[in-house]
């Protein structure tokens, strides 16, 4: 280190900088302010999810309510009943879906393309 | 400051995990040097305070990207100096190193004679006057390296220069300072 460098280092201790303001307090207020909304929103979200879970659980525990909701959503269960005769509405639907009976000769004829 | 690497590493790791008290301890530890570096760059106490504050907030946001084990101070001082440079540019002012010799003279172990105190004070004032007469780039590199006693790496980070450029700029600045101090070159 040269004499000039030594003098400059000594001078550094004698320089009167403005006194350092309390930067830490201001920084921590800003850092804390930035974190609070995130924490608060997470808590609100968790509370909302808990309430929704309890409410849905309570409603689904009642069979009539559960059936109504599942039917409304279109995911209701299928009930199988054995009957001697199809109800009128189902018979009409089957007639629309199934054509008239055909012979095996008709079924084995070459395709005409039409 | 540099003799506490483990403590610093511990604080950094805790702060990275979200411990705000650890980060507060880091801000308290480095706010003095951060403010002075910002002051050297901006030449304004108000701008330096804002720059240091913003730098600490940005450093907190970027803390997860900081590699543990690396020295924290140069990383922080780079952010501080960037903030300070942005303020200097936006304010459209040239950086002015407005340092002054403290009113109180330093006291040694043995009480020096009044003449010796006067002479030492005059020498420091003359040296400071010569520093203030340099170009802003020279003032800044001398202020960071010698007056603030930053390492070469920290000076390079603060001035956003490669380490080699810091060395060459320091060498040239010292040469100009010697020329300023030579009798006959100034009244």
Interface residues (C-beta under 8 A of the other chain):
Chain A: X2 X4 X5 X7 X8 X9 X10 X11 X12 X13 X14 X15 X16 X17 X18 X20 X21 X23 X24 X26 X27 X28 X30 X31 X32 X34 X35
Chain B: X20 X23 X24 X27 X28 X31 X32 X34 X35 X36 X39 X45 X48 X49 X52 X53 X56 X57 X60 X61 X99 X100 X101 X102 X103 X106 X123 X124 X127 X128 X131 X142 X146 X147 X148 X149 X174 X177 X178 X181
